[in-house]
Amino acid sequence: MARKRETNIFSLSFLDIMSCGFGAVILIYIIINHATVTTSQELNAQLMAEVKKFEIEVKEETADLIILRNTAEEQEDEIITTEQLAIEVINTIRQLESELANLQQAGASQDKSIEELKSELKELEEQAANMEGSVAADETAGTALRSVVGEGDRQYLTGMKVGGQHILILLDSSASMLDKTIVNVIRRRNMSDEQKLASKKWQRAIKTVEWITANMPKDANFQLFTFNAETKPTIPGTDADWLRTAERADTDGSIEGIKKTIPQGGTSLHNAFALAAQMEPQPDNIFLIIDSLPTMGIEPPRKSTIDNRGRVELFTSALNLLPNDSPVNVILFPMEGDPMAAPSYWRLAQITGGSFLAPPEDWP
């Protein structure tokens, strides 16, 4: 009879397997824990760098804020001091006026004293006017002839100098000024006059004219023409006249005139430049607000359509009618389907010594 063999589960092989398993578990734990610690250290280093950066920015902004506060306090102190001086000068004027009135009523014969008082009174009045103007300038910054209110950031580096003694503004009032795309121009052309006047592009053109008139020199002369198939002044009957920027009726009347002008018809630069050349004296600064190359010359076109080459030829021939030595500053509202407009008007500005601007939609 065969002897039964006993089985021992805790043999040497079994213990070797268990030891290897425990060793593998420990090794995996060590690797995972090391990776976690490394990743945590890297994240902490990045976070600390960002925190340090933010602390530096906070310190810089705090320093700038302190400087601004100090500047504001200094300006407030200057305004208060100027106001006090103005009050003192005004009180002195009143006293002198009272003394002068007493002398006149009493029939004093001291003409020399009266003349001295009048001279001193005049000087003090001039000082008071200058001080009051200084206070007003500090409280309401700006020296524009007109107030221009709008949306968006208008502090652009335009490179345009609104100077000269005889400033001519030429505003395109053709149908293309209703919109920047051909499809919308055709659609708006069939709308009511109120909807045409409210067109976003046309309102931008009006605000541009307001910006120019607001920044003209106070002692300058100006004229504002709108042009499409024909050219005419915004104030009827002033074709050959120069208006005065110092006259509020002239500036306000010109702006009101374009606000009633309905964009329509084609574009003729020939008529606009020809009328400008007839003015006496000649303009020494021209502002051309336009969106595309001309579609017609002096006479109405024979065809209803015109290609880019024909428009460039019309533009080139119109340049011969420009007044001599008059810089042309071009403000272009680019129109769809007219790729040659921008380089052509840029070249016009360069040749005449003017400037060229294609502003964003929130300007001016």
C-alpha positions in Angstrom: 0.0 0.0 0.0 1.4 3.4 -1.1 2.2 6.0 1.6 0.1 9.2 1.4 2.3 12.3 0.9 1.5 15.3 3.0 1.1 18.8 1.4 2.6 21.9 3.1 1.2 25.2 1.8 4.0 27.2 3.5 6.7 25.8 1.4 9.7 27.8 0.3 8.3 28.6 -3.1 5.1 30.0 -1.6 7.0 32.3 0.7 9.2 33.5 -2.3 6.1 34.5 -4.2 4.5 36.3 -1.3 7.7 38.2 -0.7 8.0 39.3 -4.3 4.4 40.5 -4.3 4.8 42.6 -1.1 8.0 44.0 -2.6 6.2 45.0 -5.8 3.5 46.7 -3.8 6.0 48.7 -1.8 8.0 49.7 -4.9 4.8 50.9 -6.6 3.9 52.9 -3.5 7.3 54.5 -3.4 7.2 55.5 -7.1 3.7 57.0 -6.9 4.5 58.9 -3.7 7.7 60.3 -5.2 5.8 61.5 -8.3 3.1 63.1 -6.2 5.7 65.0 -4.1 7.5 66.2 -7.2 4.3 67.4 -8.9 3.2 69.2 -5.7 6.6 70.9 -5.4 6.4 72.1 -9.0 2.9 73.4 -8.6 3.9 75.2 -5.4 6.8 76.8 -7.1 4.5 78.1 -9.9 1.9 79.4 -7.5 4.6 81.2 -5.5 5.9 82.8 -8.6 2.5 84.0 -9.6 1.8 85.3 -6.1 5.1 87.2 -6.2 4.2 88.7 -9.6 0.8 89.8 -8.3 2.4 91.4 -5.2 4.8 93.4 -7.4 1.9 94.6 -9.6 -0.1 95.6 -6.5 2.8 97.6 -5.1 3.3 99.4 -8.5 -0.4 100.2 -8.9 -0.5 101.4 -5.3 2.4 103.7 -6.0 0.7 105.0 -9.1 -2.5 105.6 -7.2 -0.7 107.6 -4.5 0.9 109.8 -7.2 -2.4 110.4 -8.9 -4.0 111.3 -5.5 -1.2 113.7 -4.7 -1.5 115.3 -8.2 -5.3 115.7 -7.8 -4.9 117.3 -4.4 -2.3 119.8 -5.8 -4.7 120.7 -8.6 -7.5 121.2 -6.2 -5.4 123.4 -4.1 -4.4 125.5 -7.1 -8.0 125.8 -8.2 -9.0 127.0 -4.7 -6.2 129.5 -4.6 -7.1 130.9 -8.0 -10.7 131.2 -7.0 -9.8 133.1 -3.9 -7.6 135.4 -5.8 -10.4 136.0 -8.3 -12.8 136.8 -5.5 -10.4 139.3 -4.0 -9.9 141.0 -7.4 -13.7 141.1 -7.9 -14.1 142.7 -4.5 -11.4 145.3 -5.3 -13.2 146.1 -8.6 -16.4 146.7 -6.8 -14.7 149.0 -4.3 -13.1 150.9 -7.2 -16.4 151.2 -9.0 -18.0 152.5 -5.9 -15.2 155.1 -5.4 -15.5 156.1 -9.1 -19.2 156.5 -8.8 -18.8 158.7 -5.7 -16.3 160.9 -7.4 -18.5 161.3 -10.4 -21.6 162.1 -8.3 -19.7 164.6 -6.2 -18.6 166.4 -9.3 -14.9 166.0 -8.6 -12.7 167.9 -10.9 -9.7 165.7 -10.5 -9.7 164.2 -14.0 -6.3 162.7 -13.6 -7.3 160.6 -10.6 -10.4 159.4 -12.4 -8.4 158.3 -15.4 -6.0 156.5 -13.2 -8.9 154.7 -11.4 -10.4 153.8 -14.8 -7.1 152.4 -16.0 -6.6 150.4 -12.8 -10.1 149.1 -13.0 -9.6 148.0 -16.6 -6.4 146.1 -15.7 -8.2 144.4 -12.7 -11.1 143.4 -14.9 -8.6 141.8 -17.4 -6.9 139.9 -14.5 -10.3 138.7 -13.2 -11.3 137.5 -16.6 -8.1 135.6 -17.0 -8.4 134.0 -13.6 -12.0 133.0 -14.2 -11.0 131.5 -17.5 -8.2 129.6 -15.7 -10.6 128.2 -13.1 -13.0 127.2 -15.9 -10.2 125.5 -17.8 -9.2 123.4 -14.8 -12.7 122.3 -14.0 -13.9 121.7 -17.6 -10.9 120.6 -19.6 -10.9 121.4 -23.4 -10.7 124.4 -25.7 -12.9 123.2 -28.6 -15.2 125.7 -30.3 -18.0 123.1 -30.0 -18.8 120.3 -27.7 -18.6 116.9 -29.4 -20.2 114.0 -27.5 -20.0 110.4 -28.6 -19.1 106.9 -27.7 -15.8 105.0 -27.9 -12.2 106.0 -27.3 -11.5 109.0 -29.5 -7.9 109.6 -28.4 -6.3 108.4 -31.6 -3.0 109.6 -33.1 -4.6 110.9 -36.3 -1.7 113.1 -37.5 -4.2 115.7 -38.7 -3.6 119.3 -37.9 -6.9 121.3 -38.1 -5.2 124.6 -38.9 -5.1 127.3 -41.5 -6.9 130.6 -42.0 -9.2 129.3 -44.8 -10.4 125.8 -44.1 -12.6 124.0 -46.7 -14.5 120.9 -45.8 -15.8 118.7 -48.6 -18.4 116.0 -47.5 -19.5 113.2 -49.8 -23.3 113.1 -49.8 -23.8 110.5 -52.5 -26.0 107.4 -52.0 -23.0 105.3 -51.1 -22.7 107.2 -47.8 -25.8 105.3 -46.6 -23.9 102.1 -45.8 -20.6 100.3 -46.2 -21.9 97.4 -48.3 -23.5 97.7 -51.8 -26.5 95.5 -50.8 -27.4 97.7 -47.9 -26.9 100.9 -49.9 -29.4 99.6 -52.4 -31.8 98.6 -49.6 -31.5 101.9 -47.8 -31.8 103.9 -51.0 -35.5 102.8 -51.1 -36.3 103.7 -47.5 -37.9 106.9 -46.2 -35.9 110.1 -45.8 -35.9 109.8 -42.0 -34.3 106.3 -42.2 -31.7 107.6 -44.7 -30.7 110.4 -42.4 -30.5 108.0 -39.5 -28.0 105.8 -41.4 -25.1 104.8 -39.1 -22.5 105.7 -41.7 -24.0 109.1 -42.5 -24.2 109.9 -38.8 -20.5 109.1 -38.5 -19.8 111.5 -41.4 -21.8 114.2 -39.6 -19.9 113.6 -36.3 -16.6 113.8 -38.2 -17.6 117.3 -39.5 -18.5 118.3 -36.0 -15.1 117.1 -34.7 -13.3 119.1 -37.4 -15.3 122.3 -36.8 -14.9 121.9 -33.0 -11.1 121.9 -33.4 -10.6 124.7 -35.9 -8.7 127.9 -34.8 -11.0 130.5 -33.3 -9.8 133.2 -35.7 -10.1 131.1 -38.9 -12.4 131.2 -41.9 -14.1 128.1 -43.1 -16.6 126.7 -45.6 -18.5 123.4 -45.8 -19.7 121.9 -49.1 -21.6 118.7 -49.7 -21.2 117.0 -53.0 -22.8 114.2 -55.0 -23.7 114.8 -58.7 -23.5 118.5 -57.8 -21.7 120.6 -55.1 -23.4 123.1 -52.8 -22.8 124.8 -49.5 -24.7 123.7 -46.4 -25.8 127.3 -45.9 -27.6 128.4 -49.1 -26.2 131.4 -50.9 -22.7 131.2 -49.5 -21.0 129.5 -52.5 -18.2 132.0 -52.8 -18.1 133.3 -49.2 -15.9 132.3 -46.3 -17.7 131.8 -43.0 -16.2 132.7 -39.6 -15.5 130.1 -36.9 -15.9 132.8 -34.3 -19.5 133.3 -35.4 -21.7 130.6 -33.7 -24.4 131.1 -36.3 -22.0 130.1 -39.1 -20.7 126.9 -37.4 -24.2 125.9 -36.1 -25.8 126.7 -39.4 -23.3 124.6 -41.3 -23.9 121.6 -39.0 -27.7 122.0 -39.2 -27.4 122.1 -42.9 -25.7 118.7 -43.2 -28.1 117.2 -40.7 -30.9 117.9 -43.2 -28.9 116.7 -46.2 -30.1 113.3 -47.6 -27.4 111.1 -49.2 -28.3 110.4 -52.8 -27.0 110.2 -56.4 -23.6 109.6 -57.7 -20.2 111.0 -56.8 -18.4 113.8 -58.8 -15.1 115.1 -57.5 -14.8 117.3 -60.6 -17.5 119.6 -59.4 -16.3 119.7 -55.8 -12.7 120.5 -56.8 -13.8 123.1 -59.4 -15.9 125.0 -56.9 -13.0 124.9 -54.4 -10.7 126.4 -57.0 -13.0 129.3 -57.6 -12.9 130.5 -54.0 -11.1 133.7 -53.1 -8.8 133.6 -51.3 -7.8 130.0 -52.0 -8.2 127.4 -49.2 -5.0 126.7 -47.3 -6.4 123.4 -45.8 -8.9 121.0 -47.3 -10.6 118.2 -45.5 -12.2 115.6 -47.9 -14.6 113.1 -46.2 -15.4 110.4 -48.7 -15.9 106.7 -49.0 -15.0 105.7 -52.6 -13.7 106.8 -56.0 -15.9 109.0 -58.1 -18.6 107.5 -60.4 -19.0 110.5 -62.7 -17.3 113.6 -64.0 -18.7 117.1 -64.6 -21.5 115.7 -66.8 -23.9 112.8 -65.9 -22.5 109.5 -67.1 -24.0 107.8 -70.3 -23.9 104.4 -68.7 -25.5 103.3 -65.5 -22.4 101.3 -64.4 -18.7 101.9 -64.3 -15.7 99.6 -63.6 -12.7 100.2 -61.4 -10.5 101.4 -64.2 -13.0 104.1 -65.2 -13.3 105.3 -61.7 -9.5 105.6 -61.4 -9.5 107.6 -64.6 -12.2 110.0 -63.3 -10.2 110.4 -60.0 -7.0 111.2 -61.9 -8.7 113.8 -64.2 -10.4 115.5 -61.2 -7.0 116.2 -59.6 -6.3 118.7 -62.4 -9.0 120.9 -61.0 -7.6 121.1 -57.4 -6.6 124.5 -56.1 -2.9 125.1 -56.2 -0.8 124.5 -53.1 -3.8 123.3 -51.0 -3.0 120.3 -48.8 -5.8 117.7 -48.9 -6.5 115.7 -45.7 -8.5 112.6 -46.6 -10.8 110.9 -44.1 -11.9 107.7 -45.9 -14.9 105.4 -44.8 -14.0 102.4 -46.9 -16.7 101.1 -49.3 -17.2 97.5 -50.3 -16.1 96.7 -53.8 -13.7 99.6 -54.3 -10.2 98.3 -53.7 -8.4 101.2 -55.4 -10.0 103.9 -53.2 -7.5 103.6 -50.3 -4.3 103.7 -52.3 -5.6 106.5 -54.6 -6.6 108.8 -51.8 -3.5 108.0 -49.8 -1.4 109.1 -52.8 -3.5 112.3 -53.1 -2.7 113.2 -49.5 1.0 112.5 -50.0 1.2 114.6 -53.2 -0.5 117.6 -51.7 1.2 117.4 -48.3 -1.9 116.5 -46.4 -2.7 113.4 -44.3 -4.7 110.2 -44.7 -7.0 108.6 -42.2 -9.3 105.5 -42.4 -10.8 105.6 -38.9 -12.5 102.8 -37.0 -16.2 102.9 -36.6 -16.2 104.4 -33.1 -14.3 107.6 -34.3 -14.7 110.4 -33.7 
